[in-house]
Amino acid sequence: MGELILIRHGETEWSRNGRHTSHTDLPLTDLGERQARALVPLIAGRKIGLTLVSPALRARRTAELAGLDSPRVTPDLREWDYGGYEGVTTVEIHRTRPSWNLWTDGVTPGPEAYPGETPAEVGKRADRVLTEVRTAAEQVGDADIALVAHSHFLRVLTARYLGLAPAGGAMFQLVTGAVSRLGTEHGQPVITALNLALPESLFHAAVPESPEQT
């Protein structure tokens, strides 16, 4: 396998407003669609042998607009289950829990279908995805594998790839529409690129929309 390409989906209304979004299936905003198209030059020239994508609409649409062919929907790539904090901003949470930190405190329980996840539980899902990636690596040869998913989950996955605890993901920022790459150096796991994204002012110049995309 070449490198592991991590792609965070483009902007949604809730990501723009800082609202925690896991199972709520929001579409991309107009800006989010432009961010997804702007991924094209960021991954141009990469030989991608397999794309795994979260079931969420925002992730699947991002993969489509980025030109990633035949993505495999992978339930374990879904975002951290925020439980009772779904749709709530960190600012709002801090009004009643001033010292709250997602990475160490987890979330408050939610409804039965979405009870919330601890950092350790998200870490176990990330480990399963990494196991799937290692198995797939035998089939893709020296090609890259792309994962199109969500900020907090991909940050946990990055931590686990590096051998860190899930809470280590707090150290890695991922903006909407960003690309990161994980690889190896002298046989050890490393980050080869982190949080790459084109400035909005360059979106149209770098990736002109075709008639079919308007």
C-alpha positions in Angstrom: 0.0 0.0 0.0 1.1 3.6 -0.6 -0.4 6.1 1.9 -3.7 6.4 3.7 -5.5 9.5 2.5 -7.9 11.0 5.0 -10.6 13.4 3.7 -13.0 15.3 5.9 -16.3 16.1 4.2 -17.2 19.6 3.1 -19.1 22.2 5.1 -22.7 21.6 6.3 -24.9 24.1 8.0 -24.2 22.5 11.4 -20.4 22.3 10.9 -20.5 26.0 9.9 -22.3 26.8 13.2 -20.1 24.5 15.4 -22.9 22.1 16.2 -21.9 18.5 17.0 -23.2 16.4 14.1 -23.1 12.6 14.1 -26.2 10.8 12.9 -28.1 13.9 11.7 -27.8 13.5 7.9 -27.3 17.0 6.6 -26.4 17.9 3.0 -23.4 20.0 2.1 -23.8 23.7 1.8 -22.9 25.5 -1.4 -19.5 26.2 0.1 -19.2 22.6 1.2 -19.8 21.5 -2.4 -17.1 23.9 -3.6 -14.8 22.5 -0.9 -15.4 19.0 -2.2 -14.6 19.9 -5.8 -11.5 21.7 -4.6 -10.2 18.3 -3.4 -9.6 17.3 -7.0 -6.2 19.0 -7.3 -5.2 18.0 -3.8 -5.4 14.4 -4.7 -4.5 14.7 -8.4 -1.8 12.3 -9.4 -2.4 9.9 -6.5 -3.0 6.3 -7.4 -6.0 5.4 -5.3 -6.8 1.7 -5.2 -9.7 1.8 -2.8 -12.0 4.4 -1.3 -13.9 3.8 2.0 -16.7 6.3 2.8 -18.9 7.0 5.8 -22.6 6.2 5.2 -23.5 9.9 5.9 -24.8 11.9 2.9 -22.2 14.7 3.5 -19.3 12.2 3.2 -20.7 10.3 0.2 -21.4 13.6 -1.7 -17.8 14.8 -0.9 -16.4 11.6 -2.3 -18.5 12.0 -5.5 -17.5 15.6 -6.1 -13.8 14.8 -5.4 -13.9 12.3 -8.2 -13.3 9.2 -6.1 -14.7 6.2 -8.0 -16.8 3.3 -6.6 -16.4 4.2 -2.9 -17.3 1.4 -0.4 -19.7 2.5 2.3 -18.2 1.5 5.6 -20.4 2.0 8.7 -17.4 2.1 11.1 -16.4 5.4 9.5 -19.4 7.2 10.9 -18.8 10.2 13.2 -18.5 10.0 17.0 -21.9 9.4 18.5 -22.4 12.6 20.5 -25.5 11.2 22.4 -27.3 14.0 24.2 -24.9 16.6 22.7 -26.1 16.1 19.1 -26.8 19.5 17.6 -25.3 21.3 20.6 -22.3 23.6 20.4 -19.3 23.5 22.7 -20.1 27.0 23.8 -23.6 25.9 24.9 -22.2 22.8 26.8 -19.7 25.0 28.6 -22.6 27.1 30.1 -23.4 24.2 32.4 -20.1 22.2 32.2 -17.3 24.9 32.0 -14.5 22.4 32.0 -16.0 19.8 29.7 -13.7 18.3 27.1 -14.9 15.8 24.5 -11.6 14.0 24.4 -11.5 13.2 28.1 -15.1 13.5 29.3 -17.0 11.9 26.4 -20.7 12.9 26.0 -23.9 12.9 28.0 -26.3 9.9 27.3 -28.7 10.3 24.4 -31.8 8.4 23.2 -31.8 4.7 23.0 -30.8 4.7 19.3 -27.9 7.1 19.8 -26.7 6.6 23.4 -23.3 8.3 22.8 -19.8 6.9 22.7 -16.8 7.2 24.9 -13.4 8.0 23.4 -12.4 4.3 23.9 -15.4 3.1 22.0 -14.6 5.4 19.0 -11.0 4.2 19.2 -12.2 0.6 18.9 -14.1 1.5 15.7 -11.0 3.3 14.4 -8.9 0.1 15.1 -11.4 -1.9 13.1 -11.1 0.4 10.1 -7.3 0.2 10.3 -7.6 -3.6 10.3 -9.8 -3.4 7.2 -7.2 -1.1 5.6 -4.3 -3.4 6.3 -6.3 -6.3 4.8 -7.2 -4.3 1.7 -3.5 -3.2 1.3 -2.7 -6.7 0.1 -5.0 -6.2 -2.9 -4.1 -2.6 -3.8 -0.4 -3.1 -4.1 1.4 0.3 -4.0 -1.8 2.3 -4.4 -3.2 4.6 -1.8 -6.4 4.0 0.2 -8.7 6.9 0.8 -11.1 7.3 3.8 -13.8 10.0 3.4 -15.4 10.7 6.8 -15.6 13.1 9.7 -13.4 15.3 11.8 -13.5 13.7 15.2 -13.5 10.2 13.9 -10.5 10.8 11.6 -8.6 12.5 14.4 -9.1 9.4 16.6 -8.1 7.2 13.7 -4.9 9.3 13.2 -4.1 8.9 16.9 -4.6 5.1 16.8 -2.5 4.8 13.6 0.3 6.5 15.4 -0.1 4.2 18.4 -1.6 6.9 20.6 -4.7 6.7 22.9 -7.9 7.9 21.2 -7.7 11.2 23.2 -4.5 11.9 21.3 -6.7 13.0 18.4 -7.2 16.3 20.2 -3.8 17.3 18.8 -4.8 17.1 15.1 -7.0 19.8 13.6 -9.1 19.0 10.5 -11.1 21.7 8.8 -14.0 20.9 6.4 -12.8 19.8 3.0 -9.3 19.0 4.3 -6.9 16.2 3.2 -4.3 14.5 5.4 -2.0 11.6 4.6 -0.6 8.9 6.8 2.4 6.8 5.8 5.6 5.3 7.1 9.2 6.4 7.6 11.8 3.7 8.2 9.0 1.3 9.0 7.3 3.6 11.6 3.9 5.2 11.2 4.1 9.0 10.5 1.9 11.8 9.4 3.1 12.9 5.9 0.6 15.7 5.5 -2.1 17.2 7.8 -5.1 19.4 7.3 -4.5 20.5 3.7 -7.2 22.6 2.1 -7.4 25.2 -0.7 -8.4 28.7 0.4 -12.0 29.5 -0.7 -10.7 32.3 -3.0 -9.0 29.7 -5.1 -11.8 27.2 -5.4 -13.3 28.5 -8.7 -9.9 29.2 -10.2 -8.5 25.8 -9.3 -11.6 23.7 -10.0 -13.9 25.4 -12.5 -17.4 23.9 -12.4 -18.6 21.9 -15.4 -22.2 22.5 -16.7 -23.2 19.3 -14.9 -22.1 20.7 -11.6 -24.0 23.9 -11.6 
